[in-house]
Amino acid sequence: QIATDFRQNTPKEGGKAGQKTEVKIIYDNIAIYVAAMMYDSAPDSILRELGSRDVAELNAEKFRFVIDPYLSLQDAYDFGVYSSGVQLDSRFSDPTYNTVWQSAVKIHNNGWSVEMKIPYAAIRFPSKKEQRWGLQLTRDIRRTREFDQWALTPLDKANPQKYWGTLEGISDIDPPIRLSLTPYISSYYEQTSILNPDNSYSNTNSFSYNAGADVKYGIDESFTIDMILLPDFGQVQSDNKIKNLSFREINYDENRPFFKEGVDLFNKNGLFYSRRVGKTPSLFYDVPNMIDSNENIKKNPSQAKLLNATKITGRNNNGLGIGVFNAITDNTYAEIGNTEGQTRKILTEPLTNYNAFVFDQQLKNSSSMYFINTNVARKGSEYTDANVSGSGFYFQNKKNTFSIDGGANLSQIFKRNDSLTDNFTDQIGYFYYGGISKISGTWQGRLYHETMSKTFKRSDMGF
């Protein structure tokens, strides 16, 4: 069937679209294919600005193909193409989502067209004979700022996905194996000038190399396992550092691909902050105050070395999302030298294991509930271990007008009192919250309450 009869969402909600749009969809065992024809009465006026991938607002026409394979009404894959050919993709639960897919555009004498090929390896969907996906198709006519939708979503209603259409007719999919192996070798050479005691300068040279691998395997259509061994993130975009004079910690974006992809399940109440893994060692800034006058710092790593990390994520046919994460960072040492040529080491961060698991159950009416646990275990009796457990819920009424939500977290900090026995001090803290909201209509609002004890601490693996 051809999808057509688009309606305006803006500027005139529910009005007839200013230009005609037609969309066709086919599939095979490899991918789903989308062809869209955007008719235009003034094709010479079609705007076509170029830009970087995933830019939200180019000065160009745009077509989007958005699917909710689980009909969860809570998440979706969003694939878009500008009339200039620039791609953008994301997930509602993960704006950083990027995958490999193909598209092409063409300007005609009666409009412009786009074709898209989206491999099944790029998305996750139920293991069923007959697929039934939530579907939304949209078109932006840039010069008039008109936004058209195939399934009109009222502006005064919460959760637009409740008003989407459905994509039916896909059956007996036999998708290919999702498996990728990416080994790597990298090396670094650094030369630094240092000031000698006699006020002369000399150069110090350092050389290092790394080798490891990334593995991704699709256990089935729904679940994926990702593993990295001895990763090197030397080519990852560095942080735009911010000078912080407040009491609040600066939470930087995650730029490492492994920690950006498929971690949306763990984002509950700030309990999972991936930047803790491979973080700046706890004593990094204290090293200059831990050396004698005749010593100098030869080496002081700014990041704990990540040995390996594994995550298993996915959602089954009943809407239960399951996530398991584990990572290990090695002992991190600062190397100190003295004027007599002797060297010693200072442990700035101990061997540490980071673990998290989560269960997230989607329910009717865009509702959900979850349980999550995070654990940090450090080697050495002088270091603390930490465990934080949390659960929560979000319920909407059937009319999509009101919602209630709530949750509670319990943190435990373990400090060994005696290095020879398992005698621990267990510091317990708690945090809970609850709220009720009016989520539809002209007037919307929220009443909310939260309480946190002074001993609550989630910053070992959260923020």
Secondary structure, DSSP 8 states (H G I E B T S, - for coil): --B---EEEESSTT-B-SS-EEEEEEE-SSEEEEEEEEE-S-GGG--B----TT-S--SB-EEEEEEETT--SS--EEEEEETTS-EEEEETTBTT-----EEEEEEETTEEEEEEEEEGGGS-----SEEEEEEEEEEEEGGGTEEEESS---TTSS-GGGG-EEEEEEE-------EEEEEEEEEEEEEEEEE-TTS-EEEEEEEEEEEEEEEEEESSSSEEEEEEES---TTS---------SSS--------HHHHTT-GGG-STT---GGGTT---TTGGGGGGGS-TTEEEEE--SS--EEEEEEEEEE-TTSEEEEEEEEEE--EEEEEEETTS-EEEEEEE--EEEEEEEEEEE-STT-EEEEEEEEEEESSTTSEEEEEEEEEEEEE-TTSSEEEEEEEEEEEEEEEEETTTTEEEEEEEEEEEEEEEE-SSSS-EEEEEEEE-TT---TTT--
